[in-house]
């Protein structure tokens, strides 16, 4: 045996490579370029959130939290999901706080899926979704769904569903396409969830990034959908704390309990001082903050689109 030879890897690690998103970021940084490839928020973290983080550190709120998150934060998330998203979650036991929305997606995927299962993923897709789903051992069935003007095709999804299909991943507003699912499209999807006994995992991290009069609708808010839906969101994009890694999931208590236990196994808990800081997002920031956030990003969107058009690109 060659002592210099590398150890053998688990099959799940053999093909792992740096994500395209971070690879592009690294290469852009090397030439001091403008990064349009990664969801990097260039707005400042709101002062109330930073102040609460400082206070939590001064208070030594630094020991492990409950694996599903501190109860005040779970209650605040529950209230927000009920009031803003109209999700009929009844209890903080339905809420799991994790290490970013991606970390909660990992917990959800590993709770639901295993070898032999199939999952529907709409393309173009967020690369982390695909790579995480592959790690579960499940087989991915791809269904085309284009950009903002594209409509969900029920027949295309039904053609991809088999007796082994267990779940479907919905990203709305979608990264990278910008597609925002309409209420009618989501209602059609609910019918399919019931027809084929499926569970939906919805990634709604960009729920406030809306333009041109579009409306964000949470799948779980629709009639007869909550019991079959895991709703994911977080703080990174709306509150400019991408490096804090704080996200959450809302699901029926039996699912949320298993996700919390998976979260415990994988991460123990989300960073506790930052969980206390996140409370300020609900206690000290209001609709005016969200409106300003949307205006700031609309200004950046206009600048980007007009600049690209001015140098010869066709921007949808």
N, C-alpha and C positions, 0 to 999 in steps of 0.2 A: 504494500500500500504506500502510495506516494504521500509523505507527510505534508508536502506543500500543496496537495490537491485540495480544492475547496470541498466542503461537505455537500452531500446531496440535499436538495431542497424538497420540501413538500410540493406536490403537483400544483397546489394553488399559488405557490410563489414563483414557479418556473418562468412564467411569462409576464410577471409584473414589471412595469416600466413607469417612469414618471409620467403623470397625466399630461395630455396635450396642453391643458390650461397653464400648468405651472412651467412646462417646458417653454412655451411661448413667452411667459413672463420673464423667465431667466434670460432668454435670448434678447428680448426687448431691453431689459436692464443693462445688458452688456454693451449696447450701442446707444444708451441714453435715449431710447425711443419713447413713443407714446403708446401705452398699453391699452389696447381695446379688446384684449382677449380674456381678462379675468375680472370678476366682480369686485373690484377694489373701490371702496367708497372713499372719495376725496373730501367729503364734508367732515367737520369736526364732530367728535362725540359730544352729545348734549351735556351741558354743565351739570344739571341735576343728577345725571347718571354717574359722572365722574365724582361728584361730591359724595354720593352714596357709597361708591367704591372706596374712597378715602376713609369714610366713617366706618365701614365694615372692617377695614384693616386696623384702624385705631381701636375698634372694639374687640379685636382678636377673634373675629368670626371666621376662624381658619381651620376648624376641625371638620371631619366628614359630615356631610348632610345625609338626610334620608336618601336612599338610592334613586328615588324618583324626584328629588328636589325638595327644597324647604317648603313647608306648607303655605306660608304667606304668598310665595311666588306662584305656587300651583293654584291657589284660590284666585289670584289676580289674573292669571292666564285663563282660568275657567270663566271668569266674569267677562273678560275681553272676547273670548270665543262665543259666548252666549249673546252678548250685546252687539258686537261688530260683525261677526261672521254668521250669526244666527244658528250656530251649531248647538243642538239640544243635549249637550253633555250635562249630566245631573250632579256631578260630584267631583271634588279635586282628586278622587281616586281614579278618575278617567284621564288624568294629566301626568305626563312624564317629562321631566326636564333632563336634557342630556348635553353631550359635548358637541354643540352645533347641531343644526338640522341634519347635517350629514351623519353625525353620530347617532342621532335618533333614527335615521333611516337604516343604519346598520342594525340597530336593535330590532327594528320592525321586520327587516328582511330575514334576519336570523331567527326571529320568533316564528315567522310564517312558513319559510321555504326550506326545502332540503332536496337532496338527490331524487329525481323522478318527478318533481313538480315542474310546472311551466308557468311563466309569467309574461304578460303582455307589456311591451315597452314601445312607446310611440317614437318615431324618428322624424327629424333629427332629435337626439336625446342628449341629456346631460351626462358626460362621460363617467362621472363618479357613480351615477345610478347603475349604468351597465356593469362597471367593474365590480361594484359591491354585489350586485345580483349574481354575477358569475361566481363569486367566492362562496355563495350559499350552495352551489352545486345544481341549482335549478337551471332549466333550459329556457332561454329567452326567445320569445316569438315577437318579431318586429312588425309593426303596423305603420305605414307611412302617414305622416301628418305634417303638413308644411308650415309656412309662416303665418303671419297675422290674418291673412285673408282665407286661409284654408279651413275647411269644415270637417268635423269628425265624420268619418264614413262608417256607419254601423255595419254594413256588409263586409267591409275590409277586416274589421275586428272579428266578426263572427267566423270569417274564413280562417282566422288564425287560432281560434279557440279549439281545444281538443278536450277529451275527457280528463286529461291530466292538468289542465290549466287551473291555477289556484288563485292568482292575483293579477292585478293590473296596476301600473304606475302612471299617475297623471300628474303632470307638472304644469301648473297654471298660476300666474303668467309663466310661460315656458322659457327656459334657458336651454338652447340658445336662440330659439326661433322667434320669440316674442308673441307667440300664439296665446291668446286669452280665451279660455273655454267659455262659451255662452251657457246661459241657464238651460236652454233647449238641448244643447249637446250633452250637458251633464245629466239631464233628465233621461235622455236616451241611454246613456251609460248605466244609470241606475237600473233600468229595465234589464240590461244585459247582465248586470251583477246578480240579479235575482234569477234570471233565466238559466244561468250557467253556474250558480252557486260560487261566486267569486268575491274576493275581498279587494278593495281599492286602497292603495297608498297614495295620498295626494301630497305633493311638495308645493307649498304655497309661500315660500320664503320671500318671493317678490310681490306679495299681495298688494303693497301700496304703490308699486311702480306701474301706474296706469296712465294712458294717454288717449287723447281723441275721444273722450266720452265713454271709454270701455268700463265695464263693471266687473269687479271680482266677485265670483260666487263660489262659496265653499261647497264641495260635493256633499259633505256630511249634513248640510243644512236642508237638503231636499227631502221630501217625504220618503220614509222607508229606507233612507240611505245610511243613517248614523251607525246602525248595527253592523254595517259591512264596510266601514271606512275608518282608516287611520289618517288623521290630518296632521301634517307636519308644517311647522313654521319656526321662526326664531327671531333673534334680535340683530343679527349681523348687518343686514342690509338696511333695515328701517332706522337703526340707531347708530350706524357707523362704528360697529365694534366687531369687525370680522375676525380679528385676532383673539377675541375673548372666548370664542367657541361656546356659545350658549344657544341652544335650540330647544324645541319642545314638541311633543306629540300629544294628540287628544284622540282617545279611542274608547270604546266600551270597556268597562272596568276589567273583565276577564282578560282582554287582550292587553290593556295597559299594565296590568299586574305582571304578566309575563315579559312585556317589554322592559319594565322596571327592573326585573330580576336579571334580564339579559344586560341591561345597562350597568347593573352592579357588577356582573361578571367581567364585562369588557372595560369599564371605566371607573368603577366604584361610585363616583358621583361627579356631577359638574362642579367646577370651581366654586366653592361656597361664597367667598367674598363677592364674587361677581354676580352670584344669584341674588344677593341682597341689593346690589347696585341695580340690577335689572328691574327691581320693584319700582324704581323711579320712572321707568318708561310708562307705567300705568298710573302712578300717583301724581306725577308732576308734569307730564306732557299730555297735550290734548289734541283735538282735531286741528287746531291752528298749526301745531307743529307738523302734522302730517301734510297739511295743505302747502306749507312752506317747503317741505321736503320734495313734494311732487313738482312744485314750481322750479326749485333748484335743478332737479333732474331734467325737467322739460327744457330749460334753458340750455343745458349741456347737450341734450338730444338735438336741439335745433342747430347748435353750433357744429356738432359732429356731422349731421346730415348735409347741411349747407356747404361745409368745407369739402366733404367727399364729392358732392355734386360739382363744386367749383373746379375740382381737379380731374373730373371726367368720369366719376363713378355714377352708376344708376342706383339710386337708393329707393327701395320700396316705401 
